[in-house]
Amino acid sequence: MTDALELDALWEDFHRAVNMTSQELAAWLRVRDADEDAELLPEEAGTPTGQHVLAILQKRRTDLTEEDIRVMYRVVDTVDDLVDVDDEPAAEDTRRRHRLMALGHDPLKP
């Protein structure tokens, strides 16, 4: 179980790492998965982690589950690993940008 101070720090880190709004992330997940052969339901678009991030963005801190907390730690760690502060923004690195955006972090966003 995560104590209150640790949860406060994680909440701040998560919302620093995830700089897209829930609406922006939902739209990105729909666009990312759109193709002419398969039309997914909006709530099924994107990766499972992307969908979980979207669900977390729509929750209050007091409603977080242990699984939410695990995902939040994983997202913060992944974003920190993929973001190069000396090399931001990296518009030419499309694959990395799209991977980050699937987690709710747009490296081109100020």
Gaussian input, Z-matrix of N, CA and C with variables (Angstrom, degrees):
# hf/3-21g

backbone

0 1
 N
 C     1     B1
 C     2     B2     1     A1
 N     3     B3     2     A2     1     D1
 C     4     B4     3     A3     2     D2
 C     5     B5     4     A4     3     D3
 N     6     B6     5     A5     4     D4
 C     7     B7     6     A6     5     D5
 C     8     B8     7     A7     6     D6
 N     9     B9     8     A8     7     D7
 C    10    B10     9     A9     8     D8
 C    11    B11    10    A10     9     D9
 N    12    B12    11    A11    10    D10
 C    13    B13    12    A12    11    D11
 C    14    B14    13    A13    12    D12
 N    15    B15    14    A14    13    D13
 C    16    B16    15    A15    14    D14
 C    17    B17    16    A16    15    D15
 N    18    B18    17    A17    16    D16
 C    19    B19    18    A18    17    D17
 C    20    B20    19    A19    18    D18
 N    21    B21    20    A20    19    D19
 C    22    B22    21    A21    20    D20
 C    23    B23    22    A22    21    D21
 N    24    B24    23    A23    22    D22
 C    25    B25    24    A24    23    D23
 C    26    B26    25    A25    24    D24
 N    27    B27    26    A26    25    D25
 C    28    B28    27    A27    26    D26
 C    29    B29    28    A28    27    D27
 N    30    B30    29    A29    28    D28
 C    31    B31    30    A30    29    D29
 C    32    B32    31    A31    30    D30
 N    33    B33    32    A32    31    D31
 C    34    B34    33    A33    32    D32
 C    35    B35    34    A34    33    D33
 N    36    B36    35    A35    34    D34
 C    37    B37    36    A36    35    D35
 C    38    B38    37    A37    36    D36
 N    39    B39    38    A38    37    D37
 C    40    B40    39    A39    38    D38
 C    41    B41    40    A40    39    D39
 N    42    B42    41    A41    40    D40
 C    43    B43    42    A42    41    D41
 C    44    B44    43    A43    42    D42
 N    45    B45    44    A44    43    D43
 C    46    B46    45    A45    44    D44
 C    47    B47    46    A46    45    D45
 N    48    B48    47    A47    46    D46
 C    49    B49    48    A48    47    D47
 C    50    B50    49    A49    48    D48
 N    51    B51    50    A50    49    D49
 C    52    B52    51    A51    50    D50
 C    53    B53    52    A52    51    D51
 N    54    B54    53    A53    52    D52
 C    55    B55    54    A54    53    D53
 C    56    B56    55    A55    54    D54
 N    57    B57    56    A56    55    D55
 C    58    B58    57    A57    56    D56
 C    59    B59    58    A58    57    D57
 N    60    B60    59    A59    58    D58
 C    61    B61    60    A60    59    D59
 C    62    B62    61    A61    60    D60
 N    63    B63    62    A62    61    D61
 C    64    B64    63    A63    62    D62
 C    65    B65    64    A64    63    D63
 N    66    B66    65    A65    64    D64
 C    67    B67    66    A66    65    D65
 C    68    B68    67    A67    66    D66
 N    69    B69    68    A68    67    D67
 C    70    B70    69    A69    68    D68
 C    71    B71    70    A70    69    D69
 N    72    B72    71    A71    70    D70
 C    73    B73    72    A72    71    D71
 C    74    B74    73    A73    72    D72
 N    75    B75    74    A74    73    D73
 C    76    B76    75    A75    74    D74
 C    77    B77    76    A76    75    D75
 N    78    B78    77    A77    76    D76
 C    79    B79    78    A78    77    D77
 C    80    B80    79    A79    78    D78
 N    81    B81    80    A80    79    D79
 C    82    B82    81    A81    80    D80
 C    83    B83    82    A82    81    D81
 N    84    B84    83    A83    82    D82
 C    85    B85    84    A84    83    D83
 C    86    B86    85    A85    84    D84
 N    87    B87    86    A86    85    D85
 C    88    B88    87    A87    86    D86
 C    89    B89    88    A88    87    D87
 N    90    B90    89    A89    88    D88
 C    91    B91    90    A90    89    D89
 C    92    B92    91    A91    90    D90
 N    93    B93    92    A92    91    D91
 C    94    B94    93    A93    92    D92
 C    95    B95    94    A94    93    D93
 N    96    B96    95    A95    94    D94
 C    97    B97    96    A96    95    D95
 C    98    B98    97    A97    96    D96
 N    99    B99    98    A98    97    D97
 C   100   B100    99    A99    98    D98
 C   101   B101   100   A100    99    D99
 N   102   B102   101   A101   100   D100
 C   103   B103   102   A102   101   D101
 C   104   B104   103   A103   102   D102
 N   105   B105   104   A104   103   D103
 C   106   B106   105   A105   104   D104
 C   107   B107   106   A106   105   D105
 N   108   B108   107   A107   106   D106
 C   109   B109   108   A108   107   D107
 C   110   B110   109   A109   108   D108
 N   111   B111   110   A110   109   D109
 C   112   B112   111   A111   110   D110
 C   113   B113   112   A112   111   D111
 N   114   B114   113   A113   112   D112
 C   115   B115   114   A114   113   D113
 C   116   B116   115   A115   114   D114
 N   117   B117   116   A116   115   D115
 C   118   B118   117   A117   116   D116
 C   119   B119   118   A118   117   D117
 N   120   B120   119   A119   118   D118
 C   121   B121   120   A120   119   D119
 C   122   B122   121   A121   120   D120
 N   123   B123   122   A122   121   D121
 C   124   B124   123   A123   122   D122
 C   125   B125   124   A124   123   D123
 N   126   B126   125   A125   124   D124
 C   127   B127   126   A126   125   D125
 C   128   B128   127   A127   126   D126
 N   129   B129   128   A128   127   D127
 C   130   B130   129   A129   128   D128
 C   131   B131   130   A130   129   D129
 N   132   B132   131   A131   130   D130
 C   133   B133   132   A132   131   D131
 C   134   B134   133   A133   132   D132
 N   135   B135   134   A134   133   D133
 C   136   B136   135   A135   134   D134
 C   137   B137   136   A136   135   D135
 N   138   B138   137   A137   136   D136
 C   139   B139   138   A138   137   D137
 C   140   B140   139   A139   138   D138
 N   141   B141   140   A140   139   D139
 C   142   B142   141   A141   140   D140
 C   143   B143   142   A142   141   D141
 N   144   B144   143   A143   142   D142
 C   145   B145   144   A144   143   D143
 C   146   B146   145   A145   144   D144
 N   147   B147   146   A146   145   D145
 C   148   B148   147   A147   146   D146
 C   149   B149   148   A148   147   D147
 N   150   B150   149   A149   148   D148
 C   151   B151   150   A150   149   D149
 C   152   B152   151   A151   150   D150
 N   153   B153   152   A152   151   D151
 C   154   B154   153   A153   152   D152
 C   155   B155   154   A154   153   D153
 N   156   B156   155   A155   154   D154
 C   157   B157   156   A156   155   D155
 C   158   B158   157   A157   156   D156
 N   159   B159   158   A158   157   D157
 C   160   B160   159   A159   158   D158
 C   161   B161   160   A160   159   D159
 N   162   B162   161   A161   160   D160
 C   163   B163   162   A162   161   D161
 C   164   B164   163   A163   162   D162
 N   165   B165   164   A164   163   D163
 C   166   B166   165   A165   164   D164
 C   167   B167   166   A166   165   D165
 N   168   B168   167   A167   166   D166
 C   169   B169   168   A168   167   D167
 C   170   B170   169   A169   168   D168
 N   171   B171   170   A170   169   D169
 C   172   B172   171   A171   170   D170
 C   173   B173   172   A172   171   D171
 N   174   B174   173   A173   172   D172
 C   175   B175   174   A174   173   D173
 C   176   B176   175   A175   174   D174
 N   177   B177   176   A176   175   D175
 C   178   B178   177   A177   176   D176
 C   179   B179   178   A178   177   D177
 N   180   B180   179   A179   178   D178
 C   181   B181   180   A180   179   D179
 C   182   B182   181   A181   180   D180
 N   183   B183   182   A182   181   D181
 C   184   B184   183   A183   182   D182
 C   185   B185   184   A184   183   D183
 N   186   B186   185   A185   184   D184
 C   187   B187   186   A186   185   D185
 C   188   B188   187   A187   186   D186
 N   189   B189   188   A188   187   D187
 C   190   B190   189   A189   188   D188
 C   191   B191   190   A190   189   D189
 N   192   B192   191   A191   190   D190
 C   193   B193   192   A192   191   D191
 C   194   B194   193   A193   192   D192
 N   195   B195   194   A194   193   D193
 C   196   B196   195   A195   194   D194
 C   197   B197   196   A196   195   D195
 N   198   B198   197   A197   196   D196
 C   199   B199   198   A198   197   D197
 C   200   B200   199   A199   198   D198
 N   201   B201   200   A200   199   D199
 C   202   B202   201   A201   200   D200
 C   203   B203   202   A202   201   D201
 N   204   B204   203   A203   202   D202
 C   205   B205   204   A204   203   D203
 C   206   B206   205   A205   204   D204
 N   207   B207   206   A206   205   D205
 C   208   B208   207   A207   206   D206
 C   209   B209   208   A208   207   D207
 N   210   B210   209   A209   208   D208
 C   211   B211   210   A210   209   D209
 C   212   B212   211   A211   210   D210
 N   213   B213   212   A212   211   D211
 C   214   B214   213   A213   212   D212
 C   215   B215   214   A214   213   D213
 N   216   B216   215   A215   214   D214
 C   217   B217   216   A216   215   D215
 C   218   B218   217   A217   216   D216
 N   219   B219   218   A218   217   D217
 C   220   B220   219   A219   218   D218
 C   221   B221   220   A220   219   D219
 N   222   B222   221   A221   220   D220
 C   223   B223   222   A222   221   D221
 C   224   B224   223   A223   222   D222
 N   225   B225   224   A224   223   D223
 C   226   B226   225   A225   224   D224
 C   227   B227   226   A226   225   D225
 N   228   B228   227   A227   226   D226
 C   229   B229   228   A228   227   D227
 C   230   B230   229   A229   228   D228
 N   231   B231   230   A230   229   D229
 C   232   B232   231   A231   230   D230
 C   233   B233   232   A232   231   D231
 N   234   B234   233   A233   232   D232
 C   235   B235   234   A234   233   D233
 C   236   B236   235   A235   234   D234
 N   237   B237   236   A236   235   D235
 C   238   B238   237   A237   236   D236
 C   239   B239   238   A238   237   D237
 N   240   B240   239   A239   238   D238
 C   241   B241   240   A240   239   D239
 C   242   B242   241   A241   240   D240
 N   243   B243   242   A242   241   D241
 C   244   B244   243   A243   242   D242
 C   245   B245   244   A244   243   D243
 N   246   B246   245   A245   244   D244
 C   247   B247   246   A246   245   D245
 C   248   B248   247   A247   246   D246
 N   249   B249   248   A248   247   D247
 C   250   B250   249   A249   248   D248
 C   251   B251   250   A250   249   D249
 N   252   B252   251   A251   250   D250
 C   253   B253   252   A252   251   D251
 C   254   B254   253   A253   252   D252
 N   255   B255   254   A254   253   D253
 C   256   B256   255   A255   254   D254
 C   257   B257   256   A256   255   D255
 N   258   B258   257   A257   256   D256
 C   259   B259   258   A258   257   D257
 C   260   B260   259   A259   258   D258
 N   261   B261   260   A260   259   D259
 C   262   B262   261   A261   260   D260
 C   263   B263   262   A262   261   D261
 N   264   B264   263   A263   262   D262
 C   265   B265   264   A264   263   D263
 C   266   B266   265   A265   264   D264
 N   267   B267   266   A266   265   D265
 C   268   B268   267   A267   266   D266
 C   269   B269   268   A268   267   D267
 N   270   B270   269   A269   268   D268
 C   271   B271   270   A270   269   D269
 C   272   B272   271   A271   270   D270
 N   273   B273   272   A272   271   D271
 C   274   B274   273   A273   272   D272
 C   275   B275   274   A274   273   D273
 N   276   B276   275   A275   274   D274
 C   277   B277   276   A276   275   D275
 C   278   B278   277   A277   276   D276
 N   279   B279   278   A278   277   D277
 C   280   B280   279   A279   278   D278
 C   281   B281   280   A280   279   D279
 N   282   B282   281   A281   280   D280
 C   283   B283   282   A282   281   D281
 C   284   B284   283   A283   282   D282
 N   285   B285   284   A284   283   D283
 C   286   B286   285   A285   284   D284
 C   287   B287   286   A286   285   D285
 N   288   B288   287   A287   286   D286
 C   289   B289   288   A288   287   D287
 C   290   B290   289   A289   288   D288
 N   291   B291   290   A290   289   D289
 C   292   B292   291   A291   290   D290
 C   293   B293   292   A292   291   D291
 N   294   B294   293   A293   292   D292
 C   295   B295   294   A294   293   D293
 C   296   B296   295   A295   294   D294
 N   297   B297   296   A296   295   D295
 C   298   B298   297   A297   296   D296
 C   299   B299   298   A298   297   D297
 N   300   B300   299   A299   298   D298
 C   301   B301   300   A300   299   D299
 C   302   B302   301   A301   300   D300
 N   303   B303   302   A302   301   D301
 C   304   B304   303   A303   302   D302
 C   305   B305   304   A304   303   D303
 N   306   B306   305   A305   304   D304
 C   307   B307   306   A306   305   D305
 C   308   B308   307   A307   306   D306
 N   309   B309   308   A308   307   D307
 C   310   B310   309   A309   308   D308
 C   311   B311   310   A310   309   D309
 N   312   B312   311   A311   310   D310
 C   313   B313   312   A312   311   D311
 C   314   B314   313   A313   312   D312
 N   315   B315   314   A314   313   D313
 C   316   B316   315   A315   314   D314
 C   317   B317   316   A316   315   D315
 N   318   B318   317   A317   316   D316
 C   319   B319   318   A318   317   D317
 C   320   B320   319   A319   318   D318
 N   321   B321   320   A320   319   D319
 C   322   B322   321   A321   320   D320
 C   323   B323   322   A322   321   D321
 N   324   B324   323   A323   322   D322
 C   325   B325   324   A324   323   D323
 C   326   B326   325   A325   324   D324
 N   327   B327   326   A326   325   D325
 C   328   B328   327   A327   326   D326
 C   329   B329   328   A328   327   D327

   B1=1.4612
   B2=1.5290
   B3=1.2877
   B4=1.4515
   B5=1.5283
   B6=1.3515
   B7=1.4689
   B8=1.5339
   B9=1.3235
   B10=1.4692
   B11=1.5299
   B12=1.3248
   B13=1.4719
   B14=1.5190
   B15=1.3240
   B16=1.4535
   B17=1.5337
   B18=1.3325
   B19=1.4550
   B20=1.5327
   B21=1.3214
   B22=1.4731
   B23=1.5283
   B24=1.3301
   B25=1.4614
   B26=1.5313
   B27=1.3369
   B28=1.4600
   B29=1.5260
   B30=1.3297
   B31=1.4727
   B32=1.5302
   B33=1.3311
   B34=1.4710
   B35=1.5269
   B36=1.3397
   B37=1.4661
   B38=1.5258
   B39=1.3281
   B40=1.4613
   B41=1.5253
   B42=1.3245
   B43=1.4631
   B44=1.5272
   B45=1.3115
   B46=1.4680
   B47=1.5250
   B48=1.3256
   B49=1.4607
   B50=1.5307
   B51=1.3212
   B52=1.4586
   B53=1.5286
   B54=1.3365
   B55=1.4661
   B56=1.5245
   B57=1.3326
   B58=1.4624
   B59=1.5262
   B60=1.3244
   B61=1.4616
   B62=1.5306
   B63=1.3104
   B64=1.4651
   B65=1.5356
   B66=1.3304
   B67=1.4609
   B68=1.5304
   B69=1.3299
   B70=1.4678
   B71=1.5254
   B72=1.3268
   B73=1.4604
   B74=1.5276
   B75=1.3321
   B76=1.4699
   B77=1.5251
   B78=1.3209
   B79=1.4704
   B80=1.5288
   B81=1.3153
   B82=1.4637
   B83=1.5313
   B84=1.3193
   B85=1.4653
   B86=1.5265
   B87=1.3376
   B88=1.4702
   B89=1.5219
   B90=1.3387
   B91=1.4622
   B92=1.5277
   B93=1.3020
   B94=1.4668
   B95=1.5238
   B96=1.3146
   B97=1.4560
   B98=1.5253
   B99=1.3146
   B100=1.4671
   B101=1.5211
   B102=1.3026
   B103=1.4635
   B104=1.5199
   B105=1.3185
   B106=1.4533
   B107=1.5251
   B108=1.3215
   B109=1.4659
   B110=1.5204
   B111=1.3158
   B112=1.4652
   B113=1.5169
   B114=1.2996
   B115=1.4620
   B116=1.5222
   B117=1.3296
   B118=1.4563
   B119=1.5201
   B120=1.3080
   B121=1.4577
   B122=1.5190
   B123=1.3265
   B124=1.4610
   B125=1.5248
   B126=1.3316
   B127=1.4608
   B128=1.5240
   B129=1.3487
   B130=1.4615
   B131=1.5251
   B132=1.3268
   B133=1.4648
   B134=1.5272
   B135=1.3192
   B136=1.4624
   B137=1.5158
   B138=1.3144
   B139=1.4653
   B140=1.5300
   B141=1.3269
   B142=1.4634
   B143=1.5328
   B144=1.3277
   B145=1.4695
   B146=1.5191
   B147=1.3249
   B148=1.4644
   B149=1.5167
   B150=1.3271
   B151=1.4608
   B152=1.5313
   B153=1.3405
   B154=1.4695
   B155=1.5319
   B156=1.3310
   B157=1.4696
   B158=1.5225
   B159=1.3209
   B160=1.4670
   B161=1.5247
   B162=1.3199
   B163=1.4671
   B164=1.5281
   B165=1.3300
   B166=1.4679
   B167=1.5241
   B168=1.3323
   B169=1.4644
   B170=1.5318
   B171=1.3027
   B172=1.4582
   B173=1.5234
   B174=1.3389
   B175=1.4628
   B176=1.5241
   B177=1.3214
   B178=1.4537
   B179=1.5219
   B180=1.3079
   B181=1.4564
   B182=1.5302
   B183=1.3143
   B184=1.4693
   B185=1.5299
   B186=1.3349
   B187=1.4588
   B188=1.5342
   B189=1.3264
   B190=1.4627
   B191=1.5246
   B192=1.3309
   B193=1.4612
   B194=1.5290
   B195=1.3276
   B196=1.4683
   B197=1.5287
   B198=1.3280
   B199=1.4686
   B200=1.5246
   B201=1.3301
   B202=1.4716
   B203=1.5209
   B204=1.3134
   B205=1.4672
   B206=1.5261
   B207=1.3398
   B208=1.4737
   B209=1.5248
   B210=1.3257
   B211=1.4644
   B212=1.5278
   B213=1.3182
   B214=1.4676
   B215=1.5305
   B216=1.3334
   B217=1.4651
   B218=1.5278
   B219=1.3374
   B220=1.4669
   B221=1.5305
   B222=1.3355
   B223=1.4649
   B224=1.5251
   B225=1.3223
   B226=1.4716
   B227=1.5285
   B228=1.3315
   B229=1.4646
   B230=1.5242
   B231=1.3311
   B232=1.4633
   B233=1.5215
   B234=1.3254
   B235=1.4651
   B236=1.5329
   B237=1.3299
   B238=1.4610
   B239=1.5253
   B240=1.3435
   B241=1.4632
   B242=1.5299
   B243=1.3246
   B244=1.4639
   B245=1.5242
   B246=1.3190
   B247=1.4633
   B248=1.5167
   B249=1.3168
   B250=1.4564
   B251=1.5280
   B252=1.3260
   B253=1.4663
   B254=1.5271
   B255=1.3275
   B256=1.4575
   B257=1.5244
   B258=1.3382
   B259=1.4584
   B260=1.5265
   B261=1.3241
   B262=1.4542
   B263=1.5238
   B264=1.2918
   B265=1.4543
   B266=1.5246
   B267=1.2986
   B268=1.4551
   B269=1.5200
   B270=1.3057
   B271=1.4612
   B272=1.5212
   B273=1.3326
   B274=1.4580
   B275=1.5298
   B276=1.3067
   B277=1.4602
   B278=1.5244
   B279=1.3357
   B280=1.4552
   B281=1.5212
   B282=1.3195
   B283=1.4725
   B284=1.5317
   B285=1.3330
   B286=1.4671
   B287=1.5244
   B288=1.3159
   B289=1.4689
   B290=1.5218
   B291=1.3156
   B292=1.4646
   B293=1.5211
   B294=1.3237
   B295=1.4691
   B296=1.5277
   B297=1.3346
   B298=1.4576
   B299=1.5277
   B300=1.3229
   B301=1.4679
   B302=1.5295
   B303=1.3402
   B304=1.4649
   B305=1.5295
   B306=1.3443
   B307=1.4689
   B308=1.5296
   B309=1.3324
   B310=1.4595
   B311=1.5125
   B312=1.3476
   B313=1.4669
   B314=1.5319
   B315=1.3165
   B316=1.4653
   B317=1.5283
   B318=1.3445
   B319=1.4686
   B320=1.5235
   B321=1.3308
   B322=1.4690
   B323=1.5153
   B324=1.3230
   B325=1.4785
   B326=1.5222
   B327=1.3473
   B328=1.4736
   B329=1.5244
   A1=109.83
   A2=116.85
   A3=124.02
   A4=109.15
   A5=116.68
   A6=118.46
   A7=110.01
   A8=116.01
   A9=121.78
   A10=112.75
   A11=117.50
   A12=119.86
   A13=111.36
   A14=116.26
   A15=120.74
   A16=110.54
   A17=116.16
   A18=120.61
   A19=111.02
   A20=117.26
   A21=120.79
   A22=110.44
   A23=116.78
   A24=121.40
   A25=110.33
   A26=116.96
   A27=120.95
   A28=110.30
   A29=116.73
   A30=121.54
   A31=109.81
   A32=116.56
   A33=120.90
   A34=111.11
   A35=116.92
   A36=120.72
   A37=111.30
   A38=116.19
   A39=120.90
   A40=110.59
   A41=117.11
   A42=119.81
   A43=112.40
   A44=118.28
   A45=121.44
   A46=109.13
   A47=116.32
   A48=121.29
   A49=111.43
   A50=117.01
   A51=122.10
   A52=107.10
   A53=115.37
   A54=119.73
   A55=112.75
   A56=116.89
   A57=120.45
   A58=108.51
   A59=115.76
   A60=119.57
   A61=108.81
   A62=116.34
   A63=119.08
   A64=110.32
   A65=117.73
   A66=120.76
   A67=110.70
   A68=117.21
   A69=120.75
   A70=110.94
   A71=116.63
   A72=120.27
   A73=110.74
   A74=117.63
   A75=120.62
   A76=110.50
   A77=116.83
   A78=120.85
   A79=110.47
   A80=117.37
   A81=120.83
   A82=110.51
   A83=117.65
   A84=120.25
   A85=110.98
   A86=117.41
   A87=120.64
   A88=110.92
   A89=116.90
   A90=121.27
   A91=110.30
   A92=116.13
   A93=121.32
   A94=111.26
   A95=118.31
   A96=121.83
   A97=113.82
   A98=117.46
   A99=119.98
   A100=110.03
   A101=115.45
   A102=120.83
   A103=108.07
   A104=115.99
   A105=118.45
   A106=113.54
   A107=118.38
   A108=121.38
   A109=113.76
   A110=117.50
   A111=119.92
   A112=109.94
   A113=115.10
   A114=120.02
   A115=107.31
   A116=115.51
   A117=120.94
   A118=110.71
   A119=115.45
   A120=119.55
   A121=107.93
   A122=118.65
   A123=120.78
   A124=113.68
   A125=117.39
   A126=119.35
   A127=112.60
   A128=117.43
   A129=120.71
   A130=111.89
   A131=118.18
   A132=121.47
   A133=110.41
   A134=114.97
   A135=120.46
   A136=112.58
   A137=114.10
   A138=120.93
   A139=109.25
   A140=117.27
   A141=118.96
   A142=112.06
   A143=117.03
   A144=119.23
   A145=110.30
   A146=117.47
   A147=120.62
   A148=111.47
   A149=116.79
   A150=120.76
   A151=110.89
   A152=116.41
   A153=119.60
   A154=110.23
   A155=117.07
   A156=120.44
   A157=109.77
   A158=116.08
   A159=120.53
   A160=110.63
   A161=117.29
   A162=120.86
   A163=111.07
   A164=116.94
   A165=121.01
   A166=110.39
   A167=117.09
   A168=120.86
   A169=111.65
   A170=116.58
   A171=120.86
   A172=112.69
   A173=116.76
   A174=121.25
   A175=111.37
   A176=113.50
   A177=120.21
   A178=107.49
   A179=116.46
   A180=121.28
   A181=111.84
   A182=116.93
   A183=120.86
   A184=112.63
   A185=117.91
   A186=121.64
   A187=113.47
   A188=117.23
   A189=120.55
   A190=111.41
   A191=115.21
   A192=121.62
   A193=109.01
   A194=116.21
   A195=120.03
   A196=110.43
   A197=117.58
   A198=120.64
   A199=110.49
   A200=117.74
   A201=120.97
   A202=109.80
   A203=116.54
   A204=121.51
   A205=110.28
   A206=117.38
   A207=120.10
   A208=110.72
   A209=116.60
   A210=120.62
   A211=110.39
   A212=117.00
   A213=120.88
   A214=110.46
   A215=117.75
   A216=120.63
   A217=110.48
   A218=116.76
   A219=120.54
   A220=111.10
   A221=116.94
   A222=120.89
   A223=110.52
   A224=117.53
   A225=120.49
   A226=109.68
   A227=117.46
   A228=120.87
   A229=111.84
   A230=117.19
   A231=121.21
   A232=111.07
   A233=117.04
   A234=120.18
   A235=109.65
   A236=117.27
   A237=120.23
   A238=111.46
   A239=117.62
   A240=121.49
   A241=112.31
   A242=117.63
   A243=121.25
   A244=114.07
   A245=117.07
   A246=120.33
   A247=108.84
   A248=114.85
   A249=121.37
   A250=106.94
   A251=115.89
   A252=119.44
   A253=112.30
   A254=117.41
   A255=120.22
   A256=111.86
   A257=116.52
   A258=121.30
   A259=111.66
   A260=118.68
   A261=121.70
   A262=109.39
   A263=119.66
   A264=126.83
   A265=111.40
   A266=116.85
   A267=122.26
   A268=110.00
   A269=116.18
   A270=120.69
   A271=111.08
   A272=117.09
   A273=119.67
   A274=112.96
   A275=117.56
   A276=121.78
   A277=109.31
   A278=116.37
   A279=122.42
   A280=112.87
   A281=117.87
   A282=120.30
   A283=110.65
   A284=116.84
   A285=120.39
   A286=110.18
   A287=117.18
   A288=120.59
   A289=110.34
   A290=117.78
   A291=120.46
   A292=111.70
   A293=117.53
   A294=119.95
   A295=110.11
   A296=116.80
   A297=120.80
   A298=111.27
   A299=116.43
   A300=119.73
   A301=111.11
   A302=117.86
   A303=120.54
   A304=110.90
   A305=116.54
   A306=122.06
   A307=111.83
   A308=116.79
   A309=119.96
   A310=114.93
   A311=117.76
   A312=120.11
   A313=108.43
   A314=116.47
   A315=121.20
   A316=107.64
   A317=117.17
   A318=119.51
   A319=113.95
   A320=117.30
   A321=119.74
   A322=113.08
   A323=115.66
   A324=120.26
   A325=108.69
   A326=116.25
   A327=118.51
   A328=113.48
   D1=141.34
   D2=-178.93
   D3=-91.16
   D4=131.82
   D5=179.13
   D6=-78.35
   D7=169.14
   D8=-173.11
   D9=-61.35
   D10=-41.79
   D11=179.90
   D12=-66.44
   D13=-41.98
   D14=178.74
   D15=-64.88
   D16=-40.01
   D17=178.50
   D18=-66.29
   D19=-39.98
   D20=176.30
   D21=-59.40
   D22=-45.32
   D23=-179.56
   D24=-64.91
   D25=-42.87
   D26=179.32
   D27=-63.45
   D28=-43.31
   D29=179.16
   D30=-56.98
   D31=-46.13
   D32=179.04
   D33=-65.04
   D34=-46.09
   D35=179.35
   D36=-61.06
   D37=-42.71
   D38=-179.70
   D39=-62.12
   D40=-45.54
   D41=-178.48
   D42=-75.14
   D43=-17.30
   D44=169.91
   D45=-75.92
   D46=-44.68
   D47=-178.44
   D48=-69.69
   D49=-41.27
   D50=-179.57
   D51=-93.12
   D52=95.96
   D53=-174.29
   D54=-100.19
   D55=5.07
   D56=175.42
   D57=-96.74
   D58=147.10
   D59=175.70
   D60=-74.69
   D61=166.66
   D62=178.05
   D63=-61.57
   D64=-36.05
   D65=178.68
   D66=-66.56
   D67=-43.11
   D68=178.60
   D69=-63.67
   D70=-43.44
   D71=-179.54
   D72=-65.95
   D73=-44.69
   D74=178.94
   D75=-59.16
   D76=-43.65
   D77=179.26
   D78=-64.30
   D79=-42.51
   D80=179.78
   D81=-63.60
   D82=-44.01
   D83=-179.54
   D84=-62.31
   D85=-37.63
   D86=177.69
   D87=-67.18
   D88=-44.54
   D89=-179.52
   D90=-65.36
   D91=-42.87
   D92=-176.45
   D93=-61.95
   D94=-36.60
   D95=-177.22
   D96=-94.09
   D97=-2.94
   D98=-177.88
   D99=-73.85
   D100=130.03
   D101=168.53
   D102=-151.16
   D103=170.06
   D104=-172.59
   D105=-74.05
   D106=-17.31
   D107=-178.29
   D108=-89.69
   D109=-25.74
   D110=-175.11
   D111=-137.89
   D112=126.71
   D113=175.88
   D114=-114.27
   D115=99.39
   D116=-179.18
   D117=-76.15
   D118=153.02
   D119=170.42
   D120=-65.04
   D121=143.11
   D122=-176.97
   D123=-52.57
   D124=-37.84
   D125=-177.96
   D126=-76.26
   D127=-5.53
   D128=178.36
   D129=-107.51
   D130=-1.06
   D131=-176.46
   D132=-74.91
   D133=146.09
   D134=176.20
   D135=92.35
   D136=179.10
   D137=179.55
   D138=-77.56
   D139=161.08
   D140=174.98
   D141=-57.89
   D142=-39.07
   D143=178.99
   D144=-66.72
   D145=-42.36
   D146=177.57
   D147=-59.96
   D148=-41.28
   D149=177.45
   D150=-65.59
   D151=-37.26
   D152=179.27
   D153=-68.07
   D154=-40.95
   D155=176.41
   D156=-59.21
   D157=-43.93
   D158=178.62
   D159=-59.70
   D160=-42.91
   D161=178.82
   D162=-64.26
   D163=-40.42
   D164=179.10
   D165=-63.33
   D166=-41.38
   D167=179.82
   D168=-60.54
   D169=-24.33
   D170=-177.88
   D171=-94.79
   D172=5.51
   D173=-178.89
   D174=-105.70
   D175=160.79
   D176=168.34
   D177=-88.64
   D178=155.28
   D179=-179.44
   D180=-55.01
   D181=-37.76
   D182=-177.07
   D183=-70.80
   D184=-13.51
   D185=-178.03
   D186=-98.10
   D187=3.86
   D188=-177.90
   D189=-67.95
   D190=141.00
   D191=174.75
   D192=-98.15
   D193=170.35
   D194=176.13
   D195=-61.06
   D196=-37.75
   D197=177.68
   D198=-64.93
   D199=-40.23
   D200=175.63
   D201=-57.25
   D202=-45.32
   D203=-177.96
   D204=-63.18
   D205=-41.71
   D206=177.41
   D207=-61.72
   D208=-44.09
   D209=179.37
   D210=-64.11
   D211=-41.18
   D212=179.64
   D213=-60.13
   D214=-45.97
   D215=177.36
   D216=-60.18
   D217=-44.65
   D218=-178.26
   D219=-63.42
   D220=-41.95
   D221=-179.82
   D222=-65.78
   D223=-45.29
   D224=179.18
   D225=-59.88
   D226=-46.07
   D227=179.75
   D228=-62.83
   D229=-43.39
   D230=-179.07
   D231=-65.22
   D232=-46.16
   D233=179.13
   D234=-61.80
   D235=-45.22
   D236=178.54
   D237=-59.53
   D238=-38.30
   D239=179.30
   D240=-70.01
   D241=-35.76
   D242=-174.75
   D243=-88.47
   D244=-21.80
   D245=-177.27
   D246=-89.57
   D247=124.67
   D248=176.86
   D249=-107.04
   D250=104.46
   D251=-174.53
   D252=-60.74
   D253=-25.85
   D254=178.25
   D255=-80.45
   D256=-14.40
   D257=-173.79
   D258=-120.53
   D259=22.80
   D260=179.88
   D261=-99.42
   D262=147.39
   D263=-13.42
   D264=-77.49
   D265=155.04
   D266=-177.23
   D267=-119.54
   D268=73.36
   D269=-177.45
   D270=-62.30
   D271=-31.52
   D272=-177.30
   D273=-75.56
   D274=-14.54
   D275=-179.75
   D276=-95.59
   D277=71.79
   D278=-172.22
   D279=-62.40
   D280=-43.51
   D281=-177.35
   D282=-61.05
   D283=-45.98
   D284=179.51
   D285=-65.00
   D286=-42.42
   D287=179.69
   D288=-61.31
   D289=-44.84
   D290=-179.25
   D291=-66.13
   D292=-37.00
   D293=176.77
   D294=-63.43
   D295=-44.05
   D296=177.95
   D297=-63.75
   D298=-41.94
   D299=-178.72
   D300=-65.22
   D301=-30.81
   D302=177.09
   D303=-66.34
   D304=-18.14
   D305=176.50
   D306=-99.47
   D307=-0.82
   D308=178.65
   D309=96.35
   D310=12.12
   D311=-179.93
   D312=-117.79
   D313=116.48
   D314=174.98
   D315=-100.23
   D316=109.67
   D317=-177.81
   D318=-66.95
   D319=-14.64
   D320=178.24
   D321=-90.29
   D322=-5.90
   D323=-179.91
   D324=-81.69
   D325=132.75
   D326=-178.87
   D327=-66.81

